[in-house]
Amino acid sequence: MSLVSRLLTMVDRVAAPLEVHAHCDIPCGVYDPEQARIEAESCLKIIQKYHDSDDEVFRARCIGVKEERADLAKHHIYVLWSDYFKPPHVEQFSDLHDVCWQAAKQCSAVKHTTDADAAQKLLDMIDRIDEMWKATGGLDTTRANGRPG
């Protein structure tokens, strides 16, 4: 165990660390479905470029990048779902958990296909998450200085 690890362990015994929640492990409080949307839009555009090309090397690159972007979209959906949305939001939107879960599953579906309809379905799901985020005050409460984008 390193000296730093030992020191942190000793500090934790004296004063237990506070539990905080944020997408970046620092309680910055910045959340926005736009991050997931950008990644999902990239998936859709990449799928279109994939189908427009007959260059097999380019097409292979498209698949790899699309899968990375779909993973990033899933990450941003998970962050909103687990860190931003709270029990009062679920009371307001009884389908919140299902919408987020289905959107995360749709990210996996996009990874496994070159079907533009699958990517568009993901974008539609992110639109629904965005509606819930805005209705729960996300636009006003999660931007620096309360400024909308």
N, C-alpha and C positions, 0 to 999 in steps of 0.2 A: 504494500500500500504506500503510495507516495506521501510525501510530507504534506502537500496541499490536501489530499484526501483525509489524512489523519486530523489535520486542523479543522476541516469542515465537519468531520464527525464529532469532534470535541465541541465545536460551536453549536451544533444541532442538539447536543445533550444539555447544554446550558439554556438555550433558547430555541425552541422548536421553530422551524421555518414556517412562515405564513403560507397558506394555500392561495394561489392566484390563478386566474384563468385568462388566457389570451391566445390568439392565433400564433403569436411569435414568441411565446413563453416570457414575454414582458407585458405587463398589463397596460398596453397602449390603448386598447379599446377601439381599434380601427377594424371595422368589418364592412365588407361590401360584396354583394353578389357579382359585381362587375368583374372581379378577378376570375371567377369561374366562367363568366360569359366570354371573356376574351379567349380563354383556353378552348372553350367549346366552339367558338367561331373559327378559331384556328383549325380545329379538327374538320369542320365542314369545308373550309377552303382547301385544306390539304387533300381531302377526299376528292374534291372537284378537280384539283390539279393532277392527282393520281389517275383519274379516269381520262383526262385530256392528254396524257403523255403515253408514248409508246417506248420510252427509254426505261429499260428494266432496272438500271442502277438508280435512276431518279425515283422510280416507283418504290423501290426497296427503301430508299431514304424516307420517302413520304410515310411509309408504314411505321418506321421507327419513331419519327417525330410525332406523328398522330398519336401513337401510344403514350408517349411522354406527356403530350398536351392533355390527353384524356385523364391520365393520372393526376396531373396538376388540377384539372377541373374538379376531380373527385376530392382532392385534398381541400380545396377551397370550400366545397359544399360541406365536407365534414367539419371544418372549422366553424362555419356559420351554424351548423346544426348543433354541435357540441358546446361551443363557447359563446356564441351570440344569443341564440334563442333560449329563453328561460321558461319555467312553468307558466307564468301568466300569458306568454305568447301562445303556448299550446292550448290554453283555455280559450284564447281568442280564435285560434285556427286549429280545430280538432284534427285536421288532416296534415298538420305540419310534419309530424314524424314520418308519415307515409310518403309525403312528397319528397322529403330529403332522402329517405331511404331509396325510393324508386329512382331519384335523380342520380344517386351514387351508383346504383346498379346499372343505370343507363350509361354512365361513364365506362363501365366495364364492357357493355354491349358495343359501344363505339370503338373500343380498343380491338374488338374481335371482328370488325367488319370494315368494308369500304363502301357501305351503304349510306348515301347522303341523307336518306330519310331518318336513319338512326341518329345522326348528328343533329338534324333539325328537331327531332323529338327531345333530345337533351336540351337544346336551346329553349324549347317551349317549357320544359320543366324548370329551367333556371329562371325564366320569366315569372313563373308562379312563386318561386322562392323570393325573387325580387319584390313582388307585390306584397308578400308577407313581411319582408324586411322593412319596406317603406311604411306599411301600415302599423308596424310596431315601433316606429320612431327611428329606425336605423339611419335614415338620411340625416336627421337632425342630431342624433346622439353619437354617431360613430365617426364623424368627420372632424378634422382639426378645426377648432373654433366654431363648430356647428355649421360649417359652410357646406352647402350642397355642391356637388361637382359640376 
